[in-house]
Every structure is written in structure tokens, then in C-alpha cells.
Amino acid sequence: MLKLQLFSGAAAALLVSACASSSVPAPHPLDVSVAEPVFLIDTYDGDFVDIQQMTTPGGVSVWLVTEPSIPIVSVQMAWRAGTTSDPAGLEGLSNAVTYNMNEGAGDLDSLAFQTAMEDLNMSFGCSNSAEWTSCSATMLAENAAPSMEVVASAFTAPRFDQGPFDRFVREQEVALKTRETSAGYLAWRAQSQALYPDHPFAREVTAESLAALTPDLARQHQRTLMTKDRLLVTAVGDITPEALAPLIDAAVAALPETSDLSPVTPITLPAVAAADPVVVSLPQPQSLVRFLGPGLGRDNADYFPAYVLNYTFGGGGFESRLMKTLRVEKGLTYGVSSSIDPNPAFLVWSGGGQTKNESAGEFVAGIRAEMQKFIEGGVTEAELADAKAYLIGSYPLGFDSNSKIAGNIMSVRQDELGVDYFDRRNALIEAVTLEDVNRVAAEYLAPERFSFFLVGEPEGLSAE
Amino acid sequence: MKSMFIAAGLMAFAALGASAEAAPEGNPPTSFTLDNGMQVVVVPDHRAPVVTHMVWYKVGAVDEAPGKSGIAHLFEHVMFKETKNIGPEEFTSIVQRSGGQLNAFTSWDYTAYYERVHKDQLGKMMGLEAERMVNLTINDDPKGPFISERDVVKEERRQRIENNPNALLQEQALSALWKGHPYEITVIGKMEEVGALTPEDGLAFYQEYYSPENAILVVAGDVTEDEVRTLAQEHYGPIAPTGVAHGARKWEPVSPIAETQLITHADPKVRQPVWSRYYLGTSLSRNYDEALALDVGLEVLGGGMTSRLYQSLVEQQKLAINIGTYAFTTLHDEGPAVIYGTPVDGTTLEELEAAVMAEVNAIMDSGFTEEEVRRARNKLAASAIYEKDSQASMANQYGAAMVLGFELDAIAAYPDKVREVTVEEALAAVRAVFAADKNYIVTHLLPAEGDL
């Protein structure tokens, strides 16, 4: 399954400089007389995808899936550092960094930078989550070299001009106002304040923190977020490792080696939640209902039983018990679902849906009743077989486009699952037994473990 | 909510515009017709052992009878319920046990159903769709599934439209724009009319429109034309055409907007006002060249950060938080061409409107540059290459175009046709749509007084 290929660094560099735009910097001085092997490619031939792992001459670890049938290339970069890295009082700073990464670099101001991307028919942009900062570039294969040159300029000489920075602040000011009537946001805030008010995951951008941000602070923070030691790179498309490596090296050459950031302390949810649902008033015809309780991580032996169980509970679309009861039988909702999140810092089992205000009490009681049925009766053999059949049988559907493959291989890297994960995963699901599932159901789906949050004008709620 | 909810989609408009670039050598899409009149399109893509199987019916909200708004969409839900040979709620179970994903969606012009599966399951999916094309059971029990599904659709309407002040206002604006045309009916239907639909309505609708000669089969993915032909003849071939499907649909040219009007919607959930102007645009079906030119012209005018309106109103004058333009050119009949914007604090909607229209008029007077039109054309043409990455969106684009009567070669020619749009044509299309003597609908989305 594993193939090793050696490439001469000099030959690889020559190959690229022959087809790249002349202004792409060569990765290092060339000496064609010394055919020194400088990078090694491990090709993993999987059942779903073939992944070429390499460390570039510049020292960047890259996973590449070469797919020549469509003339496009996408490159994703992710750094383990997100909005929780914002210094106290400067909430929004990481967002300011990512917003401004495609707003001008080097000699190009914002308009010139955007125009350059349009001229190349490419896109490049960055974003944050709580724990990650990500940048993504998509380009036509024929324009890969000049497109990556644009990306390189953004990392090497980002401008953080006052104009786009002020536009970022104006947009954020509007976002501060509009979030106050967003049901999803209000549910999230109620959850944060009730369950982990002092944790970094509960921090929010405020008018004060926004007012304190400056282009200089963003410029400095970019070099905290985007360092070589935190960087993961994946790429998918019509490009070879030898062609890609020097483009990646040139793109990230100017990033600092390292920066100091502390990891986030994990959140531990209470084993028994408050009995009364938390209600946030919002004038609209429906109530949004969200529930969450303690979950479990990938290092837990019960993770796959829980994952399979969740399909039957609320993860399987129409095939879930929540949908069969609350939508199909009772007509109470357009959709209700659940999921498990194995983020080690915040292990949760959560879900929700929406129903007219008049039926909110019936809806919440219905969700709790479905949980209770799992505790009392467990899952049937037929349900377990159906869940496995879907989860295993549908797995290839996640590999039928370059963009899905790019997302999948990046998440395997972020979660440190190993290059062979895609090929191991179905066996892990197949091995789940009814006994495992029912033991996990009895422990994790106990209704008293779940906190409920409602946004709207719900009626008929009572303490359970 | 994730997109997992099945039988639930309501696709406002498909991206016909961004259709296929010339396909890879040796694998061009092909089409043929079964003896019973069912058209078949095959879009090969051999990257993964996966196929997208879609059945498109030539029926949508445009075909609904007066007072029966929402029946095309409600019927889409009912199609998942029960057939002669498949028990209640079993359809989805069979697909998911086969490792498949499925959904459906309804528009003004069409209704479509799809399954995405491993290629080994393609024949089984055809068997399921063929079964429900002819053997659907509609229960007339007042407590039966038709009634409970009506309640689900009412929740869907609350979730998609009534929870969202912006969606409520857009629904009113579109109804005003299409006054007197069948599109005036909102696709999801009016709450009271949906609530009054009966199983008899559903059965009549099924018998009139669900028939092989009124359907198009699209299969994209790891298959050849021969494989699809063999399976399609086996599963769909034996179905006799009913002969009652309408040859002529209720499509008609949309009349010009009779008078300019302001529609205001105030809601306590609104925290930032929004302004829009809806003009009557055109469509690729009604006027292909003008619709292409309008797409290019709107890209230059308000298609992103580099557009004229964004640079003027957001970057230079700093009167707007955002501004943009769009048009529904992929409906059969003429749809809206829209300019919208959100003012910065301290600027009223009237002030924003005056500044935007002054800029629009100045641009229409002074014209576009060759350079910016070239970029807009390339952007639209390149999007066709990026779209090829998704097997499902390729299937969507071919289905949405063929259901409106476009042929394969016309779809494949789209990027070339876009690249042929001239500066004069792009400008002329924009001038025609936003001409000073045209009526339009203005919308104001406003905060309401009072506490939350």
C-alpha cells in the first residue's frame, strides 16, 4: 500500500521554474550538478483516495491528491490557532486578520488585489473558527503558478490598509446589531452563558473590543496565528508533487517559525443538567429548540458505538427516531436532528429543530421521550443493521469531488487520524455490536444529561 | 440545520447559467429518448464509483390551478409516502439501506427527485423511481399521511419564510413583480391554501403530470451511455405514457410592471434596514442573447467587490455596508433583475436609493470598459469549469436546462457564448432593464418600534 518515490530537489526545482511565471522565487539556489534527493514522497494508495505525503524542500508537510480529470487545483492551509487566541479585550482580532488577508498585498491595494484574482479566475480567502485559522485557494491548473504567487504575496507582504480595515469594522458593527435577533446566535449565547460562561469559547466580539482593534494589532497577530510550526497543507487537483512543492514553499517562506499560544482548556459539561429549559424571547412564529449534553471523543472506545447510535437517534435524516416521531407521525417540524462532536476541548452530543410556538412544549417533551425509549428499550438489531448499511454504504459519496476530498483529508490531518483512516473507518463501524450501542445509549442519552435552550415565544413548557 | 432533511428542498432557481464547459475528451454528455417519450441524459464522470440519479418532471408552481398554491411542492413531499409495492415510509429506508442519499426540490418550472448512490445500486434506484411514477398510493384518510405532511409543509413555510422578515418581503415583491402571471404564486404556497389542499387534489395532480413522457432522466457519474440505456429500458421502458401530460404549459411572457410601487415590511427582528429595487429582467428561454448579456452587465455593475456599485457606494462614498445586483435569468419566463443595498448608520434608505440610482444612471451614460467586461465574461465562463467538480451540480444543471427545452449542445456552448458578449451588448441589456421609463418595485425592510 505504501510506495516510496525519491525526487531530486534540483530537478524538481528546474521543472517548476521552466513552467512557472518568472517572478515566482526559486525555492533555493540551483546547482544542477548535485542531484541531491531533498524530498521524499510516500504514496498511500487507499480504497477511496490515493494520498501523496511529502515534506517540501522548505520543510512544509503537504498531503496531495493528484486528480487530472478536471483542470483545477485547490490548496488548503490550516493553522492550529483560532479566535480563542484573541487577547482579552481584543475579541475580533483574529477575524480582522483573516478578513484582511485578501484585501491587498505588496504593491496591490484591495481593489488591485481583487482584480488580480479575477484576472486569474482564482479565489483566495481565510477564516477562523475557535481553534483553527484556515486559508483556501482555488485556481485553474493552467494558472497555478501565478495564482500561488498572489497567495504568496498575501502571506509575505499583507498590507492591512486602513480602508479595508475600517470596512471590516463597519460590517462587524452591523453584525453586532443583527446577531441580537438571530435565533441560532441567541441559542448559542444562552448555552455559553449557562454552561461555560468563563471559558474562551464563550467570548464574543463587543462594541468595545471592536473599537480597540487597529491595523497594527492585526498585522502583529497575523504573525502569531500563521506560523510554520502550526501549519498543515493539503491540496487536490491537476498538479504533481514536484510542481506543487516549490509553489507552497514560496507561499509560506516568510511566515515566522513559531509563536507562543496556549492550548484551550477542555470544557466539562455537567452530568446532570438543569431541569428547566432556558428560554430567550424572540418575536417569531416558531421556536428554535437546541439541546446538548456530554459527548465523547475519538480516543474513547465507545466513540464508534456512539456514532452509529446517533444515526438511529437523530443523525439519519428520515431514518432517525426523532424524525419518524416528531415529523412523520406528528407533523410538528420540518426537521429535527442530532450530532456528536468529537472536539477534544468540547465533547458534546447535541441537536435540535424548530416547531411552531404553540407546540414547543410538546416538541421538547417528545425529544425527551425518545431519549427515554433508548434507555429503556435500546436499539433493535434491524436498526443497527440499517445504520451500519447506510454509514458504510454511503461513504464513497464523500469522495466524488475534489472539494470534498480536500475537506476530508484536511479534517483527517486536523484530527490526527492517520493517512490510512479512510480505509480503517468502515471496519470500525462494522465491529460495533448491539451490546455496545445499547450500553452507550443507556449512559449518554439519559434525558437528564441534556440542557434545553429555546428561542422564540414557546408555549406549553414545563419542568421535567 | 444541515441539508440532510429529505424530501424537503425548495430550490428557488438552478444555476443554469454556470453550466458545462466542453466536457473532457471522450466523455461528452449524451442523450436519447425511450419509446414512451422519457428523455434520458448521461453525464459521465469516472472519478469515483458514484452516480447521481435524477428524475425531473415538467411541472412546477407555474402549473398550479387558482387557489391551489403550493400543490406542486406539497406533492413532492407526498411522493415519499407509499406505493403499491413499497410500504409507508419505506422508500427512504430502502435508499438509505443501499448507502444512498436522496432528496427532492420544486421550482416555478419543475419538480426533481434524486438519489446519490454507489454505481452498483443504480438499477435499484431506477426501480424505485419507476415504481412511484405509476404506483403511488394517496391515502384519503383525513388523519392519513397527506394531512400530516401538510402540517410539515406549514412548518417548512414558517421556518423558511415567516421566521425571516427578509424572505417575507421578497415573497411580496416577487408577487407584485409577477402580478397576473402564474409565477405570482409563491412556490411553497400560501399558508391557508396549503392547509386546504386535499388528497383528491394530490391524486388529480399526480394523474395529470407524473408520466414518463413528462419526465427527464439524468444520470451523472461513473456510468456509460450503454449501461444507462440498458437499465433505463428495463425499468422505465415498460411504463406506458398516459397521454394526458400537458404539451403546453401555463408559461407566458410576463407583462411589464403596471406601476411603480413601494412595499414596506417592518419587523422587530430587523436591526439593519435594507433597500431593494426589483425590475423586470429577461430569461435565457425567452431571449438567450439578451439574458447572457444581462448576466455579464450585472456582473460589471454590481457583481462583487470590484464592481462599479461596490467601489462607488461602499468604498468611495461609504454610504453602504453592502450593495449588489442579481437577476433570475434561468426561469422559463422573465424574472426579476434586482439592485439591493444596506446603508451605513446615519444614511436613510431614500438617501441610499438616490445615491445608488445616480451612480447607475451615470454608469449607463458613460458605459463599460472593455477590460471590465472581459473580466466579467471570464469569471462567468470559468465558473463553468469549477462547477464540473461536483457531479451533483452537473446533473442539476443538465436537468434544469433540459426541462426548459435546451439541448445538450446549447448547454455545452454556454462558456463560448458568454465569451462572445460584447461591451455594447452588456451595456444595452443593463440599459434596457433599468431604463428611466421602466416601472419597478421598491422594497424597504425596516425595524419596528418596540421592545423584543
Interface residues (C-beta under 8 A of the other chain):
Chain A: F48 E67 S69 I70 P71 I72 S110 L111 Q114 T115 E118 D119 N121 T138 L140 G163 R167 R170 E171 E173 V174 K177 T178 E180 T181 A183 S281 L282 P283 Q284 P285 Q286 G315 G316 G317 F318 E319 K324 R327 V328 E329 K330 G331 L332 T333 Y334 G335 S337 G353 Q354 T355 K356 D386 A389 Y390 I392 G393 S394 Y395 P396 L397 F399 D400 S401 N402 S403
Chain B: M1 K2 M4 F5 I6 A7 A8 P24 D45 H46 R47 A48 P49 V50 F80 E89 T92 S93 Q96 R97 S98 G99 G100 Q101 R116 V117 H118 P145 I147 S148 E149 R150 D151 V152 V153 K154 E155 E156 R158 Q159 E162 N163 G221 D267 P268 K269 V270 R271 Q272 G304 M305 T306 Q311 V314 E315 K318 I321 N322 T342 V344 D345 R375 N378 K379 A382 I385 Y386 K388 D389 S390 Q391 L452
